[in-house]
Amino acid sequence: MLRLLFRRKGHLYMYTICLLNLTVIFLKDDISSSSV
């Protein structure tokens, strides 16, 4: 079941992961720039 779900929504899953990573990077940038 999980394999089927991943195969069907694999690209959506990867896209979400990338988006989350970008968000974390931007948040870290915000925090570091505001703390200075």
Secondary structure, DSSP 8 states (H G I E B T S, - for coil): -HHHHHHHHHHHHHHHHHHHHHHHHHHHHHHHHHH-
